[in-house]
């Protein structure tokens, strides 16, 4: 990755799939660290689900990664639907050997 020379050191030129994945990881981190109103966390989690769903359909990603992203999307959606304010938003990942 190469930073652009226009703005800051944190601006990067990424392919669309990688940019969407980076933004999704940032949202997931925000959900995990969020201590504000539950409604804001729900909005972020909803965007995580939307992003993961889109990534799971992205043709530039491998079938294995798309399957993993689809499963993550389903888990985040179940968490979102559970409507449990005290529930942690950290999604446990399967061991690498179990992803097929």
N, CA, C and O atoms as a Tinker XYZ file with bonds, in Angstrom:
   400  protein
     1  N      0.837000   -1.172000    0.000000    73     2
     2  CA     0.000000    0.000000    0.000000    64     1     3
     3  C      0.885000    1.239000    0.000000    63     2     4     5
     4  O      1.960000    1.256000    0.600000    81     3
     5  N      0.429000    2.234000   -0.658000    73     3     6
     6  CA     1.199000    3.453000   -0.773000    64     5     7
     7  C      0.344000    4.639000   -0.340000    63     6     8     9
     8  O     -0.756000    4.838000   -0.854000    81     7
     9  N      0.860000    5.433000    0.619000    73     7    10
    10  CA     0.064000    6.605000    1.009000    64     9    11
    11  C     -0.004000    7.608000   -0.131000    63    10    12    13
    12  O      0.930000    7.733000   -0.924000    81    11
    13  N     -1.108000    8.312000   -0.201000    73    11    14
    14  CA    -1.227000    9.366000   -1.209000    64    13    15
    15  C     -0.487000   10.595000   -0.713000    63    14    16    17
    16  O     -0.235000   10.732000    0.484000    81    15
    17  N     -0.147000   11.468000   -1.609000    73    15    18
    18  CA     0.605000   12.664000   -1.224000    64    17    19
    19  C     -0.302000   13.860000   -0.980000    63    18    20    21
    20  O      0.189000   14.939000   -0.646000    81    19
    21  N     -1.628000   13.697000   -1.139000    73    19    22
    22  CA    -2.544000   14.827000   -1.039000    64    21    23
    23  C     -2.862000   15.244000    0.387000    63    22    24    25
    24  O     -2.871000   16.441000    0.676000    81    23
    25  N     -3.119000   14.320000    1.278000    73    23    26
    26  CA    -3.670000   14.703000    2.579000    64    25    27
    27  C     -2.781000   14.274000    3.735000    63    26    28    29
    28  O     -1.829000   14.977000    4.076000    81    27
    29  N     -3.073000   13.148000    4.334000    73    27    30
    30  CA    -2.352000   12.725000    5.526000    64    29    31
    31  C     -1.676000   11.385000    5.285000    63    30    32    33
    32  O     -1.890000   10.732000    4.264000    81    31
    33  N     -0.868000   11.001000    6.235000    73    31    34
    34  CA    -0.190000    9.708000    6.154000    64    33    35
    35  C     -1.170000    8.548000    6.292000    63    34    36    37
    36  O     -0.835000    7.413000    5.953000    81    35
    37  N     -2.378000    8.821000    6.789000    73    35    38
    38  CA    -3.355000    7.759000    6.982000    64    37    39
    39  C     -4.269000    7.550000    5.776000    63    38    40    41
    40  O     -5.168000    6.711000    5.834000    81    39
    41  N     -4.068000    8.273000    4.713000    73    39    42
    42  CA    -4.879000    8.095000    3.516000    64    41    43
    43  C     -4.150000    7.127000    2.590000    63    42    44    45
    44  O     -2.993000    7.347000    2.233000    81    43
    45  N     -4.835000    6.060000    2.208000    73    43    46
    46  CA    -4.221000    5.006000    1.407000    64    45    47
    47  C     -5.042000    4.754000    0.157000    63    46    48    49
    48  O     -6.255000    4.960000    0.137000    81    47
    49  N     -4.358000    4.303000   -0.884000    73    47    50
    50  CA    -5.028000    3.899000   -2.106000    64    49    51
    51  C     -5.191000    2.386000   -2.032000    63    50    52    53
    52  O     -4.210000    1.642000   -2.045000    81    51
    53  N     -6.438000    1.943000   -1.956000    73    51    54
    54  CA    -6.739000    0.517000   -1.826000    64    53    55
    55  C     -7.731000    0.099000   -2.891000    63    54    56    57
    56  O     -8.555000    0.905000   -3.324000    81    55
    57  N     -7.659000   -1.166000   -3.324000    73    55    58
    58  CA    -8.733000   -1.682000   -4.170000    64    57    59
    59  C    -10.054000   -1.616000   -3.390000    63    58    60    61
    60  O    -10.043000   -1.629000   -2.159000    81    59
    61  N    -11.171000   -1.546000   -4.084000    73    59    62
    62  CA   -12.466000   -1.366000   -3.412000    64    61    63
    63  C    -12.749000   -2.443000   -2.374000    63    62    64    65
    64  O    -13.274000   -2.138000   -1.303000    81    63
    65  N    -12.416000   -3.688000   -2.665000    73    63    66
    66  CA   -12.695000   -4.756000   -1.699000    64    65    67
    67  C    -11.869000   -4.573000   -0.426000    63    66    68    69
    68  O    -12.364000   -4.807000    0.677000    81    67
    69  N    -10.623000   -4.160000   -0.578000    73    67    70
    70  CA    -9.773000   -3.953000    0.591000    64    69    71
    71  C    -10.198000   -2.718000    1.377000    63    70    72    73
    72  O    -10.136000   -2.713000    2.606000    81    71
    73  N    -10.625000   -1.682000    0.682000    73    71    74
    74  CA   -11.108000   -0.482000    1.362000    64    73    75
    75  C    -12.361000   -0.802000    2.168000    63    74    76    77
    76  O    -12.511000   -0.343000    3.301000    81    75
    77  N    -13.260000   -1.589000    1.582000    73    75    78
    78  CA   -14.478000   -1.973000    2.293000    64    77    79
    79  C    -14.139000   -2.847000    3.497000    63    78    80    81
    80  O    -14.735000   -2.691000    4.563000    81    79
    81  N    -13.196000   -3.758000    3.337000    73    79    82
    82  CA   -12.779000   -4.603000    4.450000    64    81    83
    83  C    -12.135000   -3.774000    5.556000    63    82    84    85
    84  O    -12.405000   -4.005000    6.734000    81    83
    85  N    -11.285000   -2.811000    5.193000    73    83    86
    86  CA   -10.644000   -1.953000    6.192000    64    85    87
    87  C    -11.684000   -1.141000    6.956000    63    86    88    89
    88  O    -11.610000   -1.022000    8.179000    81    87
    89  N    -12.647000   -0.585000    6.237000    73    87    90
    90  CA   -13.710000    0.177000    6.899000    64    89    91
    91  C    -14.544000   -0.692000    7.818000    63    90    92    93
    92  O    -14.962000   -0.254000    8.890000    81    91
    93  N    -14.787000   -1.927000    7.396000    73    91    94
    94  CA   -15.572000   -2.858000    8.209000    64    93    95
    95  C    -14.821000   -3.222000    9.490000    63    94    96    97
    96  O    -15.418000   -3.290000   10.565000    81    95
    97  N    -13.531000   -3.451000    9.376000    73    95    98
    98  CA   -12.731000   -3.747000   10.570000    64    97    99
    99  C    -12.728000   -2.564000   11.528000    63    98   100   101
   100  O    -12.771000   -2.749000   12.744000    81    99
   101  N    -12.676000   -1.362000   10.993000    73    99   102
   102  CA   -12.735000   -0.170000   11.845000    64   101   103
   103  C    -14.089000   -0.083000   12.554000    63   102   104   105
   104  O    -14.147000    0.251000   13.737000    81   103
   105  N    -15.174000   -0.381000   11.840000    73   103   106
   106  CA   -16.503000   -0.389000   12.465000    64   105   107
   107  C    -16.601000   -1.466000   13.545000    63   106   108   109
   108  O    -17.181000   -1.234000   14.605000    81   107
   109  N    -16.039000   -2.634000   13.277000    73   107   110
   110  CA   -16.069000   -3.716000   14.269000    64   109   111
   111  C    -15.317000   -3.291000   15.536000    63   110   112   113
   112  O    -15.758000   -3.563000   16.652000    81   111
   113  N    -14.194000   -2.630000   15.348000    73   111   114
   114  CA   -13.431000   -2.128000   16.491000    64   113   115
   115  C    -14.245000   -1.091000   17.254000    63   114   116   117
   116  O    -14.265000   -1.084000   18.485000    81   115
   117  N    -14.918000   -0.215000   16.508000    73   115   118
   118  CA   -15.774000    0.785000   17.144000    64   117   119
   119  C    -16.887000    0.154000   17.961000    63   118   120   121
   120  O    -17.202000    0.626000   19.054000    81   119
   121  N    -17.485000   -0.906000   17.441000    73   119   122
   122  CA   -18.544000   -1.609000   18.174000    64   121   123
   123  C    -17.991000   -2.236000   19.449000    63   122   124   125
   124  O    -18.614000   -2.162000   20.508000    81   123
   125  N    -16.828000   -2.847000   19.339000    73   123   126
   126  CA   -16.230000   -3.511000   20.496000    64   125   127
   127  C    -15.846000   -2.523000   21.592000    63   126   128   129
   128  O    -15.910000   -2.853000   22.776000    81   127
   129  N    -15.449000   -1.318000   21.206000    73   127   130
   130  CA   -14.985000   -0.328000   22.173000    64   129   131
   131  C    -16.060000    0.673000   22.570000    63   130   132   133
   132  O    -15.817000    1.518000   23.432000    81   131
   133  N    -17.227000    0.602000   21.974000    73   131   134
   134  CA   -18.268000    1.602000   22.174000    64   133   135
   135  C    -18.844000    1.535000   23.586000    63   134   136   137
   136  O    -19.197000    0.462000   24.077000    81   135
   137  N    -18.932000    2.692000   24.226000    73   135   138
   138  CA   -19.518000    2.736000   25.565000    64   137   139
   139  C    -20.677000    3.727000   25.622000    63   138   140   141
   140  O    -21.194000    4.017000   26.702000    81   139
   141  N    -21.082000    4.241000   24.480000    73   139   142
   142  CA   -22.158000    5.219000   24.427000    64   141   143
   143  C    -23.524000    4.572000   24.319000    63   142   144   145
   144  O    -23.698000    3.407000   24.675000    81   143
   145  N    -24.494000    5.333000   23.827000    73   143   146
   146  CA   -25.863000    4.823000   23.715000    64   145   147
   147  C    -25.949000    3.570000   22.846000    63   146   148   149
   148  O    -25.265000    3.448000   21.830000    81   147
   149  N    -26.801000    2.651000   23.268000    73   147   150
   150  CA   -26.989000    1.383000   22.557000    64   149   151
   151  C    -27.425000    1.614000   21.113000    63   150   152   153
   152  O    -27.035000    0.851000   20.228000    81   151
   153  N    -28.214000    2.635000   20.858000    73   151   154
   154  CA   -28.713000    2.895000   19.505000    64   153   155
   155  C    -27.558000    3.166000   18.538000    63   154   156   157
   156  O    -27.614000    2.752000   17.380000    81   155
   157  N    -26.521000    3.852000   18.999000    73   155   158
   158  CA   -25.374000    4.113000   18.137000    64   157   159
   159  C    -24.639000    2.822000   17.812000    63   158   160   161
   160  O    -24.202000    2.615000   16.680000    81   159
   161  N    -24.506000    1.961000   18.803000    73   159   162
   162  CA   -23.857000    0.668000   18.576000    64   161   163
   163  C    -24.662000   -0.159000   17.581000    63   162   164   165
   164  O    -24.092000   -0.837000   16.727000    81   163
   165  N    -25.979000   -0.103000   17.691000    73   163   166
   166  CA   -26.830000   -0.838000   16.754000    64   165   167
   167  C    -26.630000   -0.339000   15.327000    63   166   168   169
   168  O    -26.583000   -1.140000   14.393000    81   167
   169  N    -26.511000    0.969000   15.149000    73   167   170
   170  CA   -26.282000    1.524000   13.814000    64   169   171
   171  C    -24.948000    1.044000   13.249000    63   170   172   173
   172  O    -24.864000    0.668000   12.080000    81   171
   173  N    -23.915000    1.059000   14.074000    73   171   174
   174  CA   -22.612000    0.582000   13.614000    64   173   175
   175  C    -22.662000   -0.904000   13.278000    63   174   176   177
   176  O    -22.117000   -1.331000   12.261000    81   175
   177  N    -23.313000   -1.690000   14.127000    73   175   178
   178  CA   -23.413000   -3.130000   13.878000    64   177   179
   179  C    -24.216000   -3.409000   12.612000    63   178   180   181
   180  O    -23.899000   -4.336000   11.867000    81   179
   181  N    -25.238000   -2.623000   12.370000    73   179   182
   182  CA   -26.010000   -2.778000   11.138000    64   181   183
   183  C    -25.156000   -2.520000    9.913000    63   182   184   185
   184  O    -25.291000   -3.212000    8.904000    81   183
   185  N    -24.274000   -1.529000    9.991000    73   183   186
   186  CA   -23.372000   -1.241000    8.876000    64   185   187
   187  C    -22.344000   -2.355000    8.727000    63   186   188   189
   188  O    -21.957000   -2.690000    7.607000    81   187
   189  N    -21.895000   -2.933000    9.839000    73   187   190
   190  CA   -20.975000   -4.075000    9.780000    64   189   191
   191  C    -21.639000   -5.219000    9.010000    63   190   192   193
   192  O    -21.022000   -5.820000    8.131000    81   191
   193  N    -22.892000   -5.515000    9.340000    73   191   194
   194  CA   -23.623000   -6.591000    8.654000    64   193   195
   195  C    -23.727000   -6.289000    7.159000    63   194   196   197
   196  O    -23.487000   -7.166000    6.330000    81   195
   197  N    -24.082000   -5.056000    6.817000    73   195   198
   198  CA   -24.209000   -4.683000    5.404000    64   197   199
   199  C    -22.875000   -4.822000    4.677000    63   198   200   201
   200  O    -22.826000   -5.340000    3.561000    81   199
   201  N    -21.805000   -4.365000    5.299000    73   199   202
   202  CA   -20.482000   -4.452000    4.669000    64   201   203
   203  C    -20.033000   -5.893000    4.510000    63   202   204   205
   204  O    -19.530000   -6.272000    3.452000    81   203
   205  N    -20.212000   -6.710000    5.560000    73   203   206
   206  CA   -19.817000   -8.112000    5.470000    64   205   207
   207  C    -20.614000   -8.845000    4.398000    63   206   208   209
   208  O    -20.075000   -9.691000    3.685000    81   207
   209  N    -21.895000   -8.519000    4.289000    73   207   210
   210  CA   -22.742000   -9.138000    3.264000    64   209   211
   211  C    -22.247000   -8.765000    1.873000    63   210   212   213
   212  O    -22.168000   -9.616000    0.986000    81   211
   213  N    -21.914000   -7.496000    1.685000    73   211   214
   214  CA   -21.400000   -7.056000    0.387000    64   213   215
   215  C    -20.062000   -7.714000    0.075000    63   214   216   217
   216  O    -19.829000   -8.151000   -1.052000    81   215
   217  N    -19.187000   -7.784000    1.065000    73   215   218
   218  CA   -17.892000   -8.433000    0.857000    64   217   219
   219  C    -18.051000   -9.919000    0.542000    63   218   220   221
   220  O    -17.290000  -10.468000   -0.255000    81   219
   221  N    -19.030000  -10.569000    1.161000    73   219   222
   222  CA   -19.258000  -11.997000    0.921000    64   221   223
   223  C    -19.680000  -12.269000   -0.520000    63   222   224   225
   224  O    -19.604000  -13.406000   -0.986000    81   223
   225  N    -20.118000  -11.244000   -1.216000    73   223   226
   226  CA   -20.532000  -11.379000   -2.619000    64   225   227
   227  C    -19.499000  -10.806000   -3.588000    63   226   228   229
   228  O    -19.706000  -10.842000   -4.801000    81   227
   229  N    -18.402000  -10.282000   -3.072000    73   227   230
   230  CA   -17.436000   -9.583000   -3.918000    64   229   231
   231  C    -16.657000  -10.578000   -4.788000    63   230   232   233
   232  O    -16.040000  -11.503000   -4.261000    81   231
   233  N    -16.682000  -10.397000   -6.104000    73   231   234
   234  CA   -16.048000  -11.363000   -7.010000    64   233   235
   235  C    -14.518000  -11.386000   -6.943000    63   234   236   237
   236  O    -13.903000  -12.353000   -7.393000    81   235
   237  N    -13.897000  -10.351000   -6.396000    73   235   238
   238  CA   -12.432000  -10.323000   -6.325000    64   237   239
   239  C    -11.875000  -11.124000   -5.157000    63   238   240   241
   240  O    -10.666000  -11.340000   -5.075000    81   239
   241  N    -12.740000  -11.565000   -4.256000    73   239   242
   242  CA   -12.283000  -12.315000   -3.086000    64   241   243
   243  C    -12.401000  -13.811000   -3.350000    63   242   244   245
   244  O    -13.228000  -14.252000   -4.150000    81   243
   245  N    -11.575000  -14.573000   -2.678000    73   243   246
   246  CA   -11.588000  -16.021000   -2.863000    64   245   247
   247  C    -12.887000  -16.613000   -2.312000    63   246   248   249
   248  O    -13.502000  -16.027000   -1.421000    81   247
   249  N    -13.302000  -17.751000   -2.824000    73   247   250
   250  CA   -14.511000  -18.398000   -2.305000    64   249   251
   251  C    -14.422000  -18.690000   -0.801000    63   250   252   253
   252  O    -15.416000  -18.579000   -0.084000    81   251
   253  N    -13.245000  -19.058000   -0.338000    73   251   254
   254  CA   -13.071000  -19.346000    1.091000    64   253   255
   255  C    -13.289000  -18.102000    1.936000    63   254   256   257
   256  O    -13.975000  -18.155000    2.957000    81   255
   257  N    -12.708000  -16.983000    1.517000    73   255   258
   258  CA   -12.891000  -15.735000    2.258000    64   257   259
   259  C    -14.341000  -15.270000    2.182000    63   258   260   261
   260  O    -14.884000  -14.782000    3.173000    81   259
   261  N    -14.968000  -15.414000    1.031000    73   259   262
   262  CA   -16.378000  -15.023000    0.903000    64   261   263
   263  C    -17.257000  -15.854000    1.834000    63   262   264   265
   264  O    -18.196000  -15.324000    2.428000    81   263
   265  N    -16.969000  -17.133000    1.967000    73   263   266
   266  CA   -17.739000  -17.988000    2.870000    64   265   267
   267  C    -17.545000  -17.549000    4.324000    63   266   268   269
   268  O    -18.508000  -17.484000    5.088000    81   267
   269  N    -16.312000  -17.252000    4.701000    73   267   270
   270  CA   -16.034000  -16.788000    6.060000    64   269   271
   271  C    -16.758000  -15.478000    6.334000    63   270   272   273
   272  O    -17.339000  -15.306000    7.406000    81   271
   273  N    -16.732000  -14.559000    5.387000    73   271   274
   274  CA   -17.403000  -13.267000    5.553000    64   273   275
   275  C    -18.911000  -13.434000    5.640000    63   274   276   277
   276  O    -19.573000  -12.711000    6.385000    81   275
   277  N    -19.457000  -14.373000    4.892000    73   275   278
   278  CA   -20.892000  -14.656000    4.969000    64   277   279
   279  C    -21.277000  -15.164000    6.353000    63   278   280   281
   280  O    -22.293000  -14.757000    6.915000    81   279
   281  N    -20.462000  -16.048000    6.888000    73   279   282
   282  CA   -20.729000  -16.567000    8.241000    64   281   283
   283  C    -20.622000  -15.457000    9.284000    63   282   284   285
   284  O    -21.436000  -15.380000   10.204000    81   283
   285  N    -19.618000  -14.604000    9.136000    73   283   286
   286  CA   -19.486000  -13.477000   10.064000    64   285   287
   287  C    -20.696000  -12.559000    9.982000    63   286   288   289
   288  O    -21.193000  -12.089000   11.006000    81   287
   289  N    -21.165000  -12.306000    8.781000    73   287   290
   290  CA   -22.346000  -11.466000    8.596000    64   289   291
   291  C    -23.542000  -12.062000    9.326000    63   290   292   293
   292  O    -24.284000  -11.345000    9.997000    81   291
   293  N    -23.731000  -13.367000    9.198000    73   291   294
   294  CA   -24.842000  -14.039000    9.886000    64   293   295
   295  C    -24.714000  -13.923000   11.398000    63   294   296   297
   296  O    -25.711000  -13.708000   12.087000    81   295
   297  N    -23.505000  -14.061000   11.920000    73   295   298
   298  CA   -23.294000  -13.966000   13.370000    64   297   299
   299  C    -23.559000  -12.549000   13.878000    63   298   300   301
   300  O    -24.174000  -12.366000   14.929000    81   299
   301  N    -23.097000  -11.557000   13.133000    73   299   302
   302  CA   -23.350000  -10.168000   13.533000    64   301   303
   303  C    -24.837000   -9.854000   13.436000    63   302   304   305
   304  O    -25.367000   -9.108000   14.259000    81   303
   305  N    -25.507000  -10.410000   12.449000    73   303   306
   306  CA   -26.943000  -10.180000   12.316000    64   305   307
   307  C    -27.697000  -10.813000   13.487000    63   306   308   309
   308  O    -28.632000  -10.212000   14.016000    81   307
   309  N    -27.300000  -12.014000   13.893000    73   307   310
   310  CA   -27.936000  -12.648000   15.060000    64   309   311
   311  C    -27.718000  -11.803000   16.305000    63   310   312   313
   312  O    -28.631000  -11.646000   17.115000    81   311
   313  N    -26.527000  -11.263000   16.464000    73   311   314
   314  CA   -26.220000  -10.410000   17.619000    64   313   315
   315  C    -27.063000   -9.141000   17.576000    63   314   316   317
   316  O    -27.585000   -8.695000   18.598000    81   315
   317  N    -27.189000   -8.577000   16.407000    73   315   318
   318  CA   -27.981000   -7.360000   16.241000    64   317   319
   319  C    -29.445000   -7.621000   16.571000    63   318   320   321
   320  O    -30.094000   -6.797000   17.216000    81   319
   321  N    -29.962000   -8.752000   16.137000    73   319   322
   322  CA   -31.364000   -9.100000   16.390000    64   321   323
   323  C    -31.633000   -9.498000   17.826000    63   322   324   325
   324  O    -32.775000   -9.443000   18.283000    81   323
   325  N    -30.586000   -9.901000   18.551000    73   323   326
   326  CA   -30.788000  -10.328000   19.935000    64   325   327
   327  C    -31.192000   -9.162000   20.827000    63   326   328   329
   328  O    -31.819000   -9.351000   21.869000    81   327
   329  N    -30.817000   -7.930000   20.397000    73   327   330
   330  CA   -31.198000   -6.714000   21.117000    64   329   331
   331  C    -30.826000   -6.777000   22.589000    63   330   332   333
   332  O    -31.605000   -6.388000   23.459000    81   331
   333  N    -29.633000   -7.269000   22.853000    73   331   334
   334  CA   -29.151000   -7.367000   24.221000    64   333   335
   335  C    -28.101000   -6.292000   24.461000    63   334   336   337
   336  O    -26.949000   -6.473000   24.067000    81   335
   337  N    -28.461000   -5.177000   25.097000    73   335   338
   338  CA   -27.535000   -4.064000   25.275000    64   337   339
   339  C    -26.230000   -4.424000   25.974000    63   338   340   341
   340  O    -25.189000   -3.852000   25.653000    81   339
   341  N    -26.261000   -5.352000   26.915000    73   339   342
   342  CA   -25.047000   -5.691000   27.652000    64   341   343
   343  C    -24.196000   -6.722000   26.924000    63   342   344   345
   344  O    -23.102000   -7.055000   27.379000    81   343
   345  N    -24.677000   -7.219000   25.825000    73   343   346
   346  CA   -23.983000   -8.262000   25.083000    64   345   347
   347  C    -22.712000   -7.736000   24.430000    63   346   348   349
   348  O    -22.726000   -6.647000   23.855000    81   347
   349  N    -21.603000   -8.489000   24.505000    73   347   350
   350  CA   -20.384000   -8.032000   23.829000    64   349   351
   351  C    -20.530000   -8.167000   22.318000    63   350   352   353
   352  O    -21.233000   -9.054000   21.834000    81   351
   353  N    -19.870000   -7.294000   21.579000    73   351   354
   354  CA   -19.957000   -7.309000   20.119000    64   353   355
   355  C    -18.753000   -7.986000   19.489000    63   354   356   357
   356  O    -18.530000   -7.863000   18.285000    81   355
   357  N    -17.994000   -8.684000   20.275000    73   355   358
   358  CA   -16.839000   -9.379000   19.734000    64   357   359
   359  C    -17.306000  -10.700000   19.160000    63   358   360   361
   360  O    -17.982000  -11.474000   19.838000    81   359
   361  N    -16.950000  -10.958000   17.919000    73   359   362
   362  CA   -17.346000  -12.187000   17.240000    64   361   363
   363  C    -16.172000  -13.141000   17.287000    63   362   364   365
   364  O    -15.080000  -12.806000   16.830000    81   363
   365  N    -16.389000  -14.337000   17.842000    73   363   366
   366  CA   -15.295000  -15.313000   17.879000    64   365   367
   367  C    -15.144000  -15.947000   16.519000    63   366   368   369
   368  O    -16.120000  -16.344000   15.884000    81   367
   369  N    -13.920000  -16.033000   16.088000    73   367   370
   370  CA   -13.612000  -16.595000   14.768000    64   369   371
   371  C    -13.332000  -18.081000   14.904000    63   370   372   373
   372  O    -12.777000  -18.521000   15.911000    81   371
   373  N    -13.715000  -18.861000   13.894000    73   371   374
   374  CA   -13.361000  -20.280000   13.926000    64   373   375
   375  C    -11.854000  -20.437000   13.753000    63   374   376   377
   376  O    -11.187000  -19.564000   13.197000    81   375
   377  N    -11.339000  -21.533000   14.225000    73   375   378
   378  CA    -9.924000  -21.811000   14.038000    64   377   379
   379  C     -9.631000  -21.896000   12.545000    63   378   380   381
   380  O    -10.481000  -22.356000   11.784000    81   379
   381  N     -8.443000  -21.462000   12.105000    73   379   382
   382  CA    -8.138000  -21.456000   10.666000    64   381   383
   383  C     -8.337000  -22.811000   10.001000    63   382   384   385
   384  O     -8.701000  -22.867000    8.827000    81   383
   385  N     -8.109000  -23.893000   10.716000    73   383   386
   386  CA    -8.245000  -25.214000   10.095000    64   385   387
   387  C     -9.704000  -25.595000    9.829000    63   386   388   389
   388  O     -9.968000  -26.522000    9.063000    81   387
   389  N    -10.657000  -24.886000   10.458000    73   387   390
   390  CA   -12.075000  -25.247000   10.268000    64   389   391
   391  C    -12.719000  -24.496000    9.128000    63   390   392   393
   392  O    -13.834000  -24.837000    8.734000    81   391
   393  N    -12.060000  -23.478000    8.578000    73   391   394
   394  CA   -12.632000  -22.706000    7.478000    64   393   395
   395  C    -12.445000  -23.482000    6.183000    63   394   396   397
   396  O    -11.328000  -23.864000    5.831000    81   395
   397  N    -13.544000  -23.712000    5.480000    73   395   398
   398  CA   -13.450000  -24.483000    4.233000    64   397   399
   399  C    -14.106000  -23.753000    3.110000    63   398   400
   400  O    -14.127000  -24.246000    1.982000    81   399
